[in-house]
Amino acid sequence: MKDNILVLEAKESNYEELREIFFTVRRNTFHWIEPETLKLSDFDESTKDELILVAAIGNKIAGFISIWVPDKFIHNLFILEDFQGKGIGTALVNEAIKRVGLPLTLKCVKSNTNALNYYKSHNWKIEKEEMGSEGLYYLMKYSNQS
Protein backbone atom coordinates (compact mmCIF):
# COMPACT_ATOMS: atom_id res chain seq x y z
CA MET A 1 0.00 0.00 0.00
CA LYS A 2 2.77 2.47 0.88
CA ASP A 3 4.00 2.57 -2.73
CA ASN A 4 0.58 3.67 -3.95
CA ILE A 5 0.38 6.75 -1.70
CA LEU A 6 0.86 10.04 -3.50
CA VAL A 7 1.40 13.10 -1.27
CA LEU A 8 0.86 16.51 -2.84
CA GLU A 9 0.13 20.04 -1.76
CA ALA A 10 -3.63 20.61 -1.56
CA LYS A 11 -5.34 22.66 -4.22
CA GLU A 12 -8.48 24.74 -3.76
CA SER A 13 -10.31 22.09 -5.81
CA ASN A 14 -9.54 19.55 -3.02
CA TYR A 15 -11.13 21.59 -0.27
CA GLU A 16 -14.67 20.21 -0.57
CA GLU A 17 -13.35 16.66 -0.14
CA LEU A 18 -11.03 17.77 2.68
CA ARG A 19 -13.94 19.43 4.51
CA GLU A 20 -15.81 16.12 4.33
CA ILE A 21 -12.82 14.16 5.69
CA PHE A 22 -12.29 16.68 8.51
CA PHE A 23 -15.99 16.61 9.43
CA THR A 24 -16.44 12.83 9.15
CA VAL A 25 -13.35 11.79 11.08
CA ARG A 26 -14.07 14.28 13.86
CA ARG A 27 -17.73 13.21 14.07
CA ASN A 28 -16.78 9.52 14.23
CA THR A 29 -13.82 9.70 16.62
CA PHE A 30 -13.90 12.92 18.67
CA HIS A 31 -16.30 11.54 21.32
CA TRP A 32 -15.41 14.40 23.69
CA ILE A 33 -17.03 16.96 21.33
CA GLU A 34 -20.79 17.29 20.91
CA PRO A 35 -21.42 16.12 17.30
CA GLU A 36 -24.02 18.82 16.65
CA THR A 37 -21.37 21.51 17.17
CA LEU A 38 -19.30 20.26 14.21
CA LYS A 39 -19.58 22.03 10.84
CA LEU A 40 -18.01 21.50 7.42
CA SER A 41 -16.70 25.08 7.58
CA ASP A 42 -14.59 24.16 10.65
CA PHE A 43 -11.97 22.90 8.18
CA ASP A 44 -11.46 26.37 6.69
CA GLU A 45 -11.01 27.98 10.09
CA SER A 46 -8.74 25.19 11.36
CA THR A 47 -6.39 25.27 8.35
CA LYS A 48 -6.27 29.02 7.61
CA ASP A 49 -2.82 30.08 6.36
CA GLU A 50 -1.43 26.56 6.86
CA LEU A 51 0.42 24.29 4.47
CA ILE A 52 -2.00 21.49 3.59
CA LEU A 53 -0.74 18.22 2.12
CA VAL A 54 -3.07 15.51 0.86
CA ALA A 55 -2.46 11.79 0.56
CA ALA A 56 -4.16 10.17 -2.41
CA ILE A 57 -4.52 6.55 -3.36
CA GLY A 58 -5.65 6.37 -6.95
CA ASN A 59 -8.15 9.19 -7.41
CA LYS A 60 -9.28 9.11 -3.77
CA ILE A 61 -8.00 11.46 -1.08
CA ALA A 62 -7.38 9.23 1.94
CA GLY A 63 -6.26 11.93 4.37
CA PHE A 64 -4.46 15.21 4.92
CA ILE A 65 -2.09 17.05 7.19
CA SER A 66 -2.00 20.79 7.86
CA ILE A 67 1.04 22.54 9.27
CA TRP A 68 1.51 25.97 10.76
CA VAL A 69 4.88 26.44 9.06
CA PRO A 70 6.46 29.19 11.25
CA ASP A 71 6.33 26.86 14.28
CA LYS A 72 6.58 23.52 12.41
CA PHE A 73 3.33 22.68 14.22
CA ILE A 74 1.02 19.98 12.89
CA HIS A 75 -2.42 21.40 13.47
CA ASN A 76 -4.40 18.61 11.79
CA LEU A 77 -3.71 15.04 10.71
CA PHE A 78 -6.81 13.20 9.53
CA ILE A 79 -7.05 9.85 7.76
CA LEU A 80 -10.35 8.31 6.66
CA GLU A 81 -11.15 5.25 8.77
CA ASP A 82 -10.96 2.83 5.81
CA PHE A 83 -7.39 3.96 5.13
CA GLN A 84 -6.01 3.99 8.69
CA GLY A 85 -3.14 1.63 9.46
CA LYS A 86 -1.87 1.64 5.88
CA GLY A 87 1.09 4.03 6.19
CA ILE A 88 -0.76 7.18 5.10
CA GLY A 89 -0.16 9.15 8.31
CA THR A 90 3.53 8.27 8.14
CA ALA A 91 3.72 9.33 4.48
CA LEU A 92 2.12 12.67 5.33
CA VAL A 93 4.43 13.28 8.32
CA ASN A 94 7.49 12.34 6.24
CA GLU A 95 6.49 14.81 3.53
CA ALA A 96 5.91 17.48 6.18
CA ILE A 97 9.46 16.84 7.47
CA LYS A 98 10.84 17.25 3.93
CA ARG A 99 9.01 20.54 3.48
CA VAL A 100 9.38 22.24 6.87
CA GLY A 101 12.09 20.30 8.72
CA LEU A 102 12.38 19.10 12.29
CA PRO A 103 11.46 19.20 15.07
CA LEU A 104 7.72 18.94 14.48
CA THR A 105 5.23 19.47 17.29
CA LEU A 106 1.54 18.81 17.73
CA LYS A 107 -1.15 18.64 20.39
CA CYS A 108 -3.03 15.39 20.97
CA VAL A 109 -6.10 15.29 23.19
CA LYS A 110 -5.50 12.67 25.90
CA SER A 111 -8.92 11.10 25.15
CA ASN A 112 -7.90 10.50 21.52
CA THR A 113 -6.35 7.14 22.35
CA ASN A 114 -6.03 5.91 18.74
CA ALA A 115 -4.06 8.99 17.72
CA LEU A 116 -2.04 8.94 20.93
CA ASN A 117 -1.07 5.29 20.39
CA TYR A 118 -0.11 6.08 16.78
CA TYR A 119 2.17 8.95 17.81
CA LYS A 120 3.80 7.00 20.64
CA SER A 121 4.46 4.02 18.34
CA HIS A 122 6.11 6.39 15.84
CA ASN A 123 8.55 7.86 18.38
CA TRP A 124 6.74 11.09 19.20
CA LYS A 125 7.62 12.22 22.73
CA ILE A 126 5.27 13.83 25.22
CA GLU A 127 6.75 17.18 26.21
CA LYS A 128 4.02 18.30 28.60
CA GLU A 129 0.37 17.87 29.56
CA GLU A 130 -1.96 20.87 29.58
CA MET A 131 -5.65 21.69 29.81
CA GLY A 132 -7.32 23.04 26.68
CA SER A 133 -10.82 23.73 25.40
CA GLU A 134 -11.24 20.04 24.47
CA GLY A 135 -9.86 18.73 27.78
CA LEU A 136 -6.43 17.44 28.74
CA TYR A 137 -3.97 17.25 25.89
CA TYR A 138 -0.34 16.40 25.35
CA LEU A 139 2.13 18.65 23.57
CA MET A 140 4.18 16.16 21.57
CA LYS A 141 7.43 16.52 19.66
CA TYR A 142 9.10 14.55 16.90
CA SER A 143 12.79 15.18 16.35
CA ASN A 144 14.07 11.93 14.86
CA GLN A 145 16.17 11.33 17.98
CA SER A 146 15.53 8.55 20.45
Summary of the structure (lengths in Angstrom):
residues: 146
radius of gyration: 14.4
end to end distance: 27.1
largest distance: 41.0
contacts: 416
relative contact order: 0.16
helix: 39%
strand: 34%
